[in-house]
């Protein structure tokens, strides 16, 4: 445990709960186009698939094909205006960050989310001056499961990959971290459906609350 010098987090579902803002933006656009709205409690399981995956889920709910090229643009525009209304840190995550900082460890976020949303959220959470590294989807050519973003992060942090733990809530997070040579952790409090067999992802650790990581690092 002592060899870990840095913790990197996925953003949506791991570090923050952004599901309500994403759902509200999507449903506003769906209503404008006379489509049925989606259930926010179900939509969260599709957030990791990005805007296209979110609209595909809306198509499934409506039982008809939805022009993703049209709705994607409108959805992202709506979300951009309201991406930090209901969004908040995952419960007990702030306590974990305080622990990490007190241990003089570096921490950061590597996400497929675009910087215009991620930056606004990090600033809204008053973390812009605390975070050591923020790598977003538009900063790399290949998003996760490619390790490109994580490799970019370790260069910024100037820490060896085997001294970094990456925590996420999707199999692509584990794959990216493994390919980057980092330790892998799964946030089982994230946007993970019950039928997912996390053991098949083969992470190094699974945590059920951010406080579990405090215990692991102690």
TORKOL-4160 file (C-alpha; in steps of 0.2 Angstrom, whole numbers, padded with zeros to 4 digits, m for minus):
218
<pt num="1" X="0000" Y="0000" Z="0000"/>
<pt num="2" X="0014" Y="0012" Z="0004"/>
<pt num="3" X="0020" Y="0012" Z="m0014"/>
<pt num="4" X="0005" Y="0021" Z="m0020"/>
<pt num="5" X="0010" Y="0040" Z="m0022"/>
<pt num="6" X="m0005" Y="0046" Z="m0033"/>
<pt num="7" X="m0023" Y="0042" Z="m0035"/>
<pt num="8" X="m0032" Y="0045" Z="m0052"/>
<pt num="9" X="m0051" Y="0045" Z="m0054"/>
<pt num="10" X="m0063" Y="0043" Z="m0068"/>
<pt num="11" X="m0075" Y="0057" Z="m0067"/>
<pt num="12" X="m0094" Y="0053" Z="m0070"/>
<pt num="13" X="m0100" Y="0040" Z="m0058"/>
<pt num="14" X="m0083" Y="0038" Z="m0048"/>
<pt num="15" X="m0079" Y="0056" Z="m0043"/>
<pt num="16" X="m0095" Y="0065" Z="m0046"/>
<pt num="17" X="m0114" Y="0060" Z="m0048"/>
<pt num="18" X="m0118" Y="0070" Z="m0064"/>
<pt num="19" X="m0133" Y="0059" Z="m0068"/>
<pt num="20" X="m0147" Y="0071" Z="m0064"/>
<pt num="21" X="m0139" Y="0086" Z="m0075"/>
<pt num="22" X="m0136" Y="0074" Z="m0089"/>
<pt num="23" X="m0154" Y="0067" Z="m0088"/>
<pt num="24" X="m0162" Y="0084" Z="m0087"/>
<pt num="25" X="m0153" Y="0090" Z="m0102"/>
<pt num="26" X="m0158" Y="0075" Z="m0112"/>
<pt num="27" X="m0176" Y="0075" Z="m0107"/>
<pt num="28" X="m0178" Y="0093" Z="m0112"/>
<pt num="29" X="m0172" Y="0089" Z="m0129"/>
<pt num="30" X="m0182" Y="0073" Z="m0131"/>
<pt num="31" X="m0198" Y="0083" Z="m0126"/>
<pt num="32" X="m0194" Y="0097" Z="m0138"/>
<pt num="33" X="m0194" Y="0083" Z="m0152"/>
<pt num="34" X="m0210" Y="0075" Z="m0145"/>
<pt num="35" X="m0201" Y="0059" Z="m0139"/>
<pt num="36" X="m0204" Y="0051" Z="m0122"/>
<pt num="37" X="m0192" Y="0055" Z="m0108"/>
<pt num="38" X="m0181" Y="0043" Z="m0100"/>
<pt num="39" X="m0180" Y="0037" Z="m0082"/>
<pt num="40" X="m0165" Y="0046" Z="m0074"/>
<pt num="41" X="m0162" Y="0031" Z="m0062"/>
<pt num="42" X="m0159" Y="0020" Z="m0077"/>
<pt num="43" X="m0150" Y="0032" Z="m0088"/>
<pt num="44" X="m0135" Y="0033" Z="m0076"/>
<pt num="45" X="m0130" Y="0016" Z="m0082"/>
<pt num="46" X="m0127" Y="0022" Z="m0100"/>
<pt num="47" X="m0118" Y="0038" Z="m0096"/>
<pt num="48" X="m0101" Y="0030" Z="m0097"/>
<pt num="49" X="m0105" Y="0026" Z="m0116"/>
<pt num="50" X="m0105" Y="0045" Z="m0120"/>
<pt num="51" X="m0118" Y="0055" Z="m0129"/>
<pt num="52" X="m0120" Y="0043" Z="m0143"/>
<pt num="53" X="m0123" Y="0029" Z="m0131"/>
<pt num="54" X="m0135" Y="0040" Z="m0121"/>
<pt num="55" X="m0146" Y="0044" Z="m0136"/>
<pt num="56" X="m0145" Y="0025" Z="m0141"/>
<pt num="57" X="m0153" Y="0022" Z="m0124"/>
<pt num="58" X="m0166" Y="0035" Z="m0128"/>
<pt num="59" X="m0170" Y="0027" Z="m0144"/>
<pt num="60" X="m0173" Y="0010" Z="m0135"/>
<pt num="61" X="m0184" Y="0018" Z="m0123"/>
<pt num="62" X="m0195" Y="0026" Z="m0137"/>
<pt num="63" X="m0195" Y="0010" Z="m0147"/>
<pt num="64" X="m0189" Y="0020" Z="m0163"/>
<pt num="65" X="m0173" Y="0026" Z="m0171"/>
<pt num="66" X="m0168" Y="0044" Z="m0165"/>
<pt num="67" X="m0157" Y="0054" Z="m0177"/>
<pt num="68" X="m0141" Y="0055" Z="m0165"/>
<pt num="69" X="m0133" Y="0068" Z="m0176"/>
<pt num="70" X="m0147" Y="0080" Z="m0173"/>
<pt num="71" X="m0150" Y="0076" Z="m0155"/>
<pt num="72" X="m0132" Y="0074" Z="m0150"/>
<pt num="73" X="m0128" Y="0092" Z="m0154"/>
<pt num="74" X="m0144" Y="0099" Z="m0145"/>
<pt num="75" X="m0141" Y="0088" Z="m0130"/>
<pt num="76" X="m0123" Y="0093" Z="m0128"/>
<pt num="77" X="m0128" Y="0112" Z="m0130"/>
<pt num="78" X="m0141" Y="0110" Z="m0117"/>
<pt num="79" X="m0130" Y="0100" Z="m0105"/>
<pt num="80" X="m0116" Y="0113" Z="m0108"/>
<pt num="81" X="m0127" Y="0127" Z="m0101"/>
<pt num="82" X="m0133" Y="0116" Z="m0086"/>
<pt num="83" X="m0119" Y="0104" Z="m0082"/>
<pt num="84" X="m0117" Y="0110" Z="m0064"/>
<pt num="85" X="m0134" Y="0112" Z="m0057"/>
<pt num="86" X="m0137" Y="0096" Z="m0048"/>
<pt num="87" X="m0120" Y="0088" Z="m0050"/>
<pt num="88" X="m0111" Y="0085" Z="m0034"/>
<pt num="89" X="m0096" Y="0074" Z="m0027"/>
<pt num="90" X="m0100" Y="0056" Z="m0023"/>
<pt num="91" X="m0104" Y="0055" Z="m0005"/>
<pt num="92" X="m0088" Y="0054" Z="0006"/>
<pt num="93" X="m0077" Y="0058" Z="m0009"/>
<pt num="94" X="m0072" Y="0075" Z="m0001"/>
<pt num="95" X="m0066" Y="0065" Z="0015"/>
<pt num="96" X="m0056" Y="0054" Z="0004"/>
<pt num="97" X="m0048" Y="0069" Z="m0005"/>
<pt num="98" X="m0044" Y="0077" Z="0012"/>
<pt num="99" X="m0035" Y="0061" Z="0017"/>
<pt num="100" X="m0025" Y="0060" Z="0001"/>
<pt num="101" X="m0020" Y="0078" Z="0003"/>
<pt num="102" X="m0015" Y="0076" Z="0021"/>
<pt num="103" X="m0004" Y="0061" Z="0015"/>
<pt num="104" X="0004" Y="0073" Z="0003"/>
<pt num="105" X="m0001" Y="0062" Z="m0011"/>
<pt num="106" X="m0005" Y="0069" Z="m0028"/>
<pt num="107" X="m0022" Y="0066" Z="m0036"/>
<pt num="108" X="m0031" Y="0069" Z="m0052"/>
<pt num="109" X="m0044" Y="0065" Z="m0065"/>
<pt num="110" X="m0043" Y="0056" Z="m0081"/>
<pt num="111" X="m0060" Y="0056" Z="m0091"/>
<pt num="112" X="m0067" Y="0054" Z="m0108"/>
<pt num="113" X="m0078" Y="0069" Z="m0104"/>
<pt num="114" X="m0074" Y="0085" Z="m0114"/>
<pt num="115" X="m0064" Y="0099" Z="m0105"/>
<pt num="116" X="m0078" Y="0112" Z="m0107"/>
<pt num="117" X="m0089" Y="0102" Z="m0095"/>
<pt num="118" X="m0076" Y="0094" Z="m0084"/>
<pt num="119" X="m0067" Y="0111" Z="m0081"/>
<pt num="120" X="m0084" Y="0119" Z="m0077"/>
<pt num="121" X="m0088" Y="0105" Z="m0064"/>
<pt num="122" X="m0071" Y="0105" Z="m0056"/>
<pt num="123" X="m0072" Y="0124" Z="m0054"/>
<pt num="124" X="m0089" Y="0123" Z="m0047"/>
<pt num="125" X="m0083" Y="0111" Z="m0034"/>
<pt num="126" X="m0069" Y="0123" Z="m0029"/>
<pt num="127" X="m0056" Y="0110" Z="m0034"/>
<pt num="128" X="m0047" Y="0119" Z="m0048"/>
<pt num="129" X="m0033" Y="0125" Z="m0036"/>
<pt num="130" X="m0031" Y="0108" Z="m0028"/>
<pt num="131" X="m0031" Y="0095" Z="m0042"/>
<pt num="132" X="m0014" Y="0090" Z="m0048"/>
<pt num="133" X="m0019" Y="0084" Z="m0065"/>
<pt num="134" X="m0035" Y="0084" Z="m0076"/>
<pt num="135" X="m0035" Y="0075" Z="m0093"/>
<pt num="136" X="m0050" Y="0076" Z="m0103"/>
<pt num="137" X="m0056" Y="0067" Z="m0119"/>
<pt num="138" X="m0052" Y="0081" Z="m0130"/>
<pt num="139" X="m0034" Y="0081" Z="m0125"/>
<pt num="140" X="m0030" Y="0064" Z="m0132"/>
<pt num="141" X="m0032" Y="0056" Z="m0149"/>
<pt num="142" X="m0039" Y="0040" Z="m0142"/>
<pt num="143" X="m0051" Y="0039" Z="m0127"/>
<pt num="144" X="m0052" Y="0025" Z="m0114"/>
<pt num="145" X="m0050" Y="0010" Z="m0115"/>
<pt num="146" X="m0034" Y="0017" Z="m0123"/>
<pt num="147" X="m0021" Y="0021" Z="m0110"/>
<pt num="148" X="m0016" Y="0037" Z="m0119"/>
<pt num="149" X="m0025" Y="0049" Z="m0106"/>
<pt num="150" X="m0017" Y="0039" Z="m0091"/>
<pt num="151" X="0000" Y="0040" Z="m0099"/>
<pt num="152" X="m0002" Y="0058" Z="m0101"/>
<pt num="153" X="m0007" Y="0060" Z="m0083"/>
<pt num="154" X="0008" Y="0051" Z="m0077"/>
<pt num="155" X="0020" Y="0062" Z="m0087"/>
<pt num="156" X="0012" Y="0077" Z="m0079"/>
<pt num="157" X="0013" Y="0070" Z="m0062"/>
<pt num="158" X="0031" Y="0063" Z="m0064"/>
<pt num="159" X="0026" Y="0047" Z="m0055"/>
<pt num="160" X="0030" Y="0029" Z="m0060"/>
<pt num="161" X="0014" Y="0020" Z="m0066"/>
<pt num="162" X="0016" Y="0006" Z="m0053"/>
<pt num="163" X="0015" Y="0020" Z="m0040"/>
<pt num="164" X="m0002" Y="0026" Z="m0046"/>
<pt num="165" X="m0020" Y="0019" Z="m0043"/>
<pt num="166" X="m0033" Y="0022" Z="m0056"/>
<pt num="167" X="m0051" Y="0021" Z="m0049"/>
<pt num="168" X="m0066" Y="0020" Z="m0061"/>
<pt num="169" X="m0083" Y="0012" Z="m0063"/>
<pt num="170" X="m0082" Y="0004" Z="m0080"/>
<pt num="171" X="m0072" Y="m0010" Z="m0088"/>
<pt num="172" X="m0064" Y="0002" Z="m0100"/>
<pt num="173" X="m0056" Y="0011" Z="m0085"/>
<pt num="174" X="m0048" Y="m0006" Z="m0079"/>
<pt num="175" X="m0042" Y="m0010" Z="m0096"/>
<pt num="176" X="m0034" Y="0008" Z="m0098"/>
<pt num="177" X="m0025" Y="0007" Z="m0082"/>
<pt num="178" X="m0019" Y="m0011" Z="m0085"/>
<pt num="179" X="m0012" Y="m0005" Z="m0101"/>
<pt num="180" X="m0004" Y="0010" Z="m0093"/>
<pt num="181" X="0005" Y="m0001" Z="m0080"/>
<pt num="182" X="m0005" Y="0006" Z="m0066"/>
<pt num="183" X="m0014" Y="m0002" Z="m0051"/>
<pt num="184" X="m0033" Y="m0004" Z="m0055"/>
<pt num="185" X="m0048" Y="0000" Z="m0043"/>
<pt num="186" X="m0067" Y="m0002" Z="m0046"/>
<pt num="187" X="m0079" Y="0010" Z="m0038"/>
<pt num="188" X="m0093" Y="m0001" Z="m0035"/>
<pt num="189" X="m0104" Y="0014" Z="m0029"/>
<pt num="190" X="m0103" Y="0021" Z="m0047"/>
<pt num="191" X="m0114" Y="0019" Z="m0062"/>
<pt num="192" X="m0113" Y="0000" Z="m0062"/>
<pt num="193" X="m0128" Y="m0011" Z="m0066"/>
<pt num="194" X="m0131" Y="m0026" Z="m0054"/>
<pt num="195" X="m0128" Y="m0039" Z="m0067"/>
<pt num="196" X="m0110" Y="m0034" Z="m0071"/>
<pt num="197" X="m0098" Y="m0046" Z="m0064"/>
<pt num="198" X="m0084" Y="m0035" Z="m0059"/>
<pt num="199" X="m0073" Y="m0050" Z="m0055"/>
<pt num="200" X="m0071" Y="m0053" Z="m0074"/>
<pt num="201" X="m0063" Y="m0036" Z="m0076"/>
<pt num="202" X="m0049" Y="m0042" Z="m0064"/>
<pt num="203" X="m0046" Y="m0026" Z="m0054"/>
<pt num="204" X="m0033" Y="m0025" Z="m0040"/>
<pt num="205" X="m0046" Y="m0019" Z="m0028"/>
<pt num="206" X="m0065" Y="m0016" Z="m0027"/>
<pt num="207" X="m0072" Y="m0002" Z="m0015"/>
<pt num="208" X="m0090" Y="0001" Z="m0010"/>
<pt num="209" X="m0087" Y="0018" Z="m0003"/>
<pt num="210" X="m0073" Y="0031" Z="m0004"/>
<pt num="211" X="m0070" Y="0028" Z="0014"/>
<pt num="212" X="m0064" Y="0010" Z="0009"/>
<pt num="213" X="m0050" Y="0018" Z="0000"/>
<pt num="214" X="m0045" Y="0027" Z="0015"/>
<pt num="215" X="m0043" Y="0011" Z="0025"/>
<pt num="216" X="m0034" Y="0003" Z="0010"/>
<pt num="217" X="m0021" Y="0017" Z="0010"/>
<pt num="218" X="m0019" Y="0018" Z="0029"/>
